[in-house]
């Protein structure tokens, strides 16, 4: 066979294949490949848009190899955000919330009961002070020793007006009483001056 005749035979076989006389080529065409890839991409996009969580090893229908998960239980691919007591920055223990409330404010110093007559420094040692409004006379026979008596004279009820030379003196009729115990030193007063209860608190004379 000459080269020319070989080429003529090949051209005839090629024309027969193009004319449809021979069997179609089993290899996929380029257009078919592109169409298949497009369908697969569309299916993946539709699957990605689904809001249902699908396990990573599920089949195309979304069913895992061991079957569908029981109702009420999240699948392996689902995210859970179940809050636990005491977790998170917003939780706080009762101790931390009530810590400030458990601290009691300092108690204010209670005021002493009774009537404040005046400062203890106003009463001289060996003498005394007369408080006419309260009708009380307070003496200090010795340093730091305080005595108190009624300032009403036991003769006719006059108010004593001075403390001098160790005695409490009445201006009406001259009666005198001792600064130590209120006893009568000079009449006409028949009885001693009644004693009164006092105490010294923070330098103040308090009549009880």
JOCORHU-V106877 format. One record per run of one state. SS is the DSSP state (2 for helix, 1 for strand, 0 for the rest). FROM is the first residue (numbers start at 1). TO is the last residue. Records with the same first field share a line. If there is no record, write none. Layout:
SS: FROM-TO + FROM-TO
//
This chain:
0: 1-2 + 20-29 + 50-93 + 98-98 + 103-114 + 123-127 + 132-135 + 143-144 + 151-151 + 153-158 + 160-161 + 165-166 + 170-175 + 179-183 + 187-194 + 196-197 + 202-203 + 208-208
2: 3-19 + 30-49 + 94-97 + 99-102 + 120-122
1: 115-119 + 128-131 + 136-142 + 145-150 + 152-152 + 159-159 + 162-164 + 167-169 + 176-178 + 184-186 + 195-195 + 198-201 + 204-207
//
